[in-house]
Amino acid sequence: MPGRELTVAARVSVPATAKKGEPVEIRIAIQHPMETGFRFGIDGRAIPKNVINRFSCRFEGVEVFSAEMGSGISANPFLDFYATAEKSGTFEFEWIDDAGVRGRESAKIEVA
Amino acid sequence: MRLLVATVVCGASLALAADRPAPLRSGVEFTGSDARALQADDVANPGMLWVSRGEKLWSEPAGTSGKSCADCHGDAAKSMKGVAARTVHLEERINDCHAGRQDARAFEPESQPLLSLAAYVAYQSRGMPMAIEDTPQNHASLERGRALYHRRSGQLNLACSQCHDDNWGKKLAAETLSQGHPNAFPEYRLSWESVGSLARRIRACYSGIRAEMPEYGSPDLADLETYLGWRSSGLPIESPGVRR
């Protein structure tokens, strides 16, 4: 994804180990204001919309989950989804907001 | 005479005990099950994002001193353990260190780096009981705080004690009145969509009773924080707490 990279706090939870073919729960919380675009500042001007519009999770380069988000998603979004790992490897998470700021996280998993 | 002294002493200790609600109950008990579940889960708890950010800031150099918090204080898990239990106005203490020792520009009140550091420091004391004691150093502040707490003010002419001592557990519109303890700060409030300080929460109460809000860093807020800390002593620290 294009855009500037910025260190934003995110917390990921992926089980360290899993059995082959077993679904694993992946949870991620991302610090972001998710500004809706419907609010006005104290100067009376509209605060521009700035939300994480796309989130993706890749496993060893292959996209396994993605989400498109809009104004209706809360600040500091928390995503919870499942994936099945067939081999050991790394989950890579990437997201980008309307201001073009990008974030990344990753987590390893051992598949026995 | 001895009997009289005993009565007086007993009376005094009763008066002190009456200042603390009995039994002491943390605000988490008055909040909804959804916020409780968020607080209990470190991945879902949004306050932990501020803790993570604070952890990074802890070892980043700041100011002309070129020193980080860690350069003086080392591992926060050791050096900051218990600090939040015996310290009130954590944010101001951190800012004093930031401006005075690191020679950096003081953080703005309620700014994200300040809240992140405060959340990180408070997190090191999680589970420990609040232990703000009535010492010669803080006695004057505590007594001023106590007086403020019991003084009616604002257009609604309400004192803190009228909600948080006399009517806790009852409903105020959709909300359940808590005992007003500071043991989960800095805390994430879903209505703020952010972590905020105890000072911010107290200011919200001032606004609620239609009173003029004290400025951040004002003596009134500091005194109230001292009193609230003393009043909550014994409750376990929950930082970062989650509330509606």
Boltz contact constraints between the chains, C-beta under 6 A:
constraints:
  - contact:
      token1: [A, 9]
      token2: [B, 49]
      max_distance: 6.0
  - contact:
      token1: [A, 9]
      token2: [B, 52]
      max_distance: 6.0
  - contact:
      token1: [A, 9]
      token2: [B, 53]
      max_distance: 6.0
  - contact:
      token1: [A, 11]
      token2: [B, 43]
      max_distance: 6.0
  - contact:
      token1: [A, 11]
      token2: [B, 48]
      max_distance: 6.0
  - contact:
      token1: [A, 11]
      token2: [B, 52]
      max_distance: 6.0
  - contact:
      token1: [A, 13]
      token2: [B, 43]
      max_distance: 6.0
  - contact:
      token1: [A, 27]
      token2: [B, 43]
      max_distance: 6.0
  - contact:
      token1: [A, 29]
      token2: [B, 49]
      max_distance: 6.0
  - contact:
      token1: [A, 31]
      token2: [B, 49]
      max_distance: 6.0
  - contact:
      token1: [A, 75]
      token2: [B, 193]
      max_distance: 6.0
  - contact:
      token1: [A, 76]
      token2: [B, 46]
      max_distance: 6.0
  - contact:
      token1: [A, 78]
      token2: [B, 44]
      max_distance: 6.0
